[in-house]
Amino acid sequence: MARNLDPEKLAKLHDTSAILDRKYGERGTLTRSGFEENAYSAYYSEILRERRKELKITQQQLADKIGKERSYIAHIERGETDMQLSSFIKISNALGLNVSLIQSTMQA
């Protein structure tokens, strides 16, 4: 069932792109790129942490599986380190996650 949208309410909606542009600069600027990198880091660290918890394994157990220190896993889960792609894949595999690359339709 289709609803009629109220134009007045629609006009009050916030445009997230405009908000991000004001706060972090336009796409392609250093500040916006830094924000986006931090956002991706937080996103992927959350996925890894939630999967580890789902499997009911400790940070130490995960670290042992990949040959790293527990503190490294803690830093990753807090989004405090810029991990290499090889480390991300190794951790993902240890957690039973598949990593694949897809072609993006987004433009920079």
NORMOJO-V326362 format. One record per residue. N is the residue number from 1. SS is DSSP state (~ for helix, > for strand, _ for the rest). D_CENTER is the distance of its C-alpha to the mean C-alpha in Angstrom with 1 decimal. Layout:
# NORMOJO-V326362
N:SS:D_CENTER
N:SS:D_CENTER
This chain:
# NORMOJO-V326362
1:_:35.1
2:_:34.1
3:_:34.0
4:_:35.2
5:_:32.6
6:_:34.0
7:~:33.8
8:~:34.1
9:~:31.1
10:~:29.1
11:~:30.2
12:~:28.8
13:_:25.2
14:_:22.8
15:_:21.3
16:~:17.7
17:~:18.0
18:~:21.0
19:~:19.5
20:~:16.7
21:~:19.5
22:~:21.7
23:~:19.3
24:~:17.5
25:_:19.8
26:_:19.9
27:_:17.6
28:_:18.6
29:_:19.6
30:~:18.6
31:~:17.4
32:~:15.3
33:~:13.8
34:~:13.1
35:~:11.5
36:~:9.2
37:~:8.5
38:~:7.9
39:~:5.6
40:~:3.3
41:~:4.6
42:~:4.5
43:~:2.0
44:~:3.6
45:~:6.3
46:~:6.9
47:~:7.5
48:~:9.7
49:~:11.4
50:~:12.3
51:~:13.6
52:~:15.6
53:~:17.0
54:~:17.9
55:_:19.8
56:_:21.4
57:_:21.1
58:_:21.0
59:~:19.0
60:~:22.3
61:~:22.8
62:~:19.5
63:~:20.4
64:~:23.8
65:~:22.6
66:~:20.9
67:_:23.4
68:_:21.4
69:_:22.1
70:~:20.7
71:~:19.7
72:~:17.4
73:~:15.5
74:~:15.6
75:~:14.2
76:~:11.2
77:~:10.7
78:_:11.2
79:_:8.8
80:_:12.3
81:_:12.6
82:_:11.7
83:_:12.3
84:_:14.3
85:~:13.5
86:~:16.5
87:~:15.2
88:~:12.0
89:~:14.4
90:~:16.9
91:~:14.8
92:~:13.6
93:~:17.3
94:~:18.5
95:_:16.5
96:_:17.9
97:_:14.9
98:_:15.5
99:_:13.6
100:_:15.0
101:_:14.9
102:_:15.9
103:_:17.6
104:_:15.9
105:_:18.3
106:_:16.6
107:_:18.7
108:_:17.8
